[in-house]
């Protein structure tokens, strides 16, 4: 599998905005994941091959409190250091 693994001290940040208000924000280090990216990739390729490549989605490891609910129009931004930011709006 080509490529260099992401450093374990890489930070993932999530921010949820409702209009002009930040209603949730948190950060976590990749090292807090139960399994390393390499371990997860090894499992992915154990039983199948992906000649055109594959995306391995891990989630962020950040969970808002049980009382929190996303609303229509909320904007969620997930940032991974040295990679960039993915932004999505609920219901759009």
N, C-alpha and C positions, 0 to 999 in steps of 0.2 A: 504494500500500500504506500504510494508516494506521499510526499508532503512532510512537513514538520509539525509535530503536535503543539497545541497551544500550551503556553507556559502555565504551570499550576498556580502561579500568583496572578493570573489574569482576573480582572474584576468584571462581573456582570452587574449592570445597574438597570433598574426598572423604575419608570416614572409614569404615573397615571394622572392625567389632567382632565378636569371637568370645567370647560370654559377657561377662565383665566386662573383657576385654582388648582394647585397641586393637591390631590386627594390621597395619594399614596406614593411612597418612594422607598426603595431599599436597595442594598447592594449585597453581593456575596462573592467570595473567591471561588474559582473553579476547583480549587483543591478541596472544597467542602463536599464535592460530589462523592457518592459512595464508591463508584467505579471510575477509573480513568477513561479518557477518550479512547486510548489505545485498546483497553480491555473491551469497551463497547464495540469498537470497530471489529475486533477479532471475532466477537460473537456474531455480528452482522454477516460476516463473510464465511462463517463456519459451514453453513448448509447451502449457500447460494453464491452465484457469481453475478457481478453487475458490470458487464462489459462497457456500458456507457456511464458508469459511476452511480453513486447513490448519495442521498442526503441522510444524515443520521441526526435526528432531532432529539435533544436531551431535555428540553425545558430549561427553566432558569434556576430552579432551586429556591425561588422566592415565592412565598405564598402570603397574600393579604389575609387579615383576620377573617374569621367565619362571618362576621357581621357585614363585611364589605361586599358590594354588588356593583358590577359594571353597569353603566347606564348608556342609553343611546347617545351618541355624540362624544363619549369619552375618548380620549386619545392616549394610547399606550405606546411608550417608547422604551425599547430594550437596547441598551448599549453594551457592547463588548469592547474592552480596551484594545486598541490597535487594529480593530476590525471595522467598527462603524456602528450605526444606529438603524434599527428597524422600527418604523412607526406605522401604526394602524389605528383607524378610527372605528369605533363600534357602530355597526349599523349602516356603514357607508360602503 
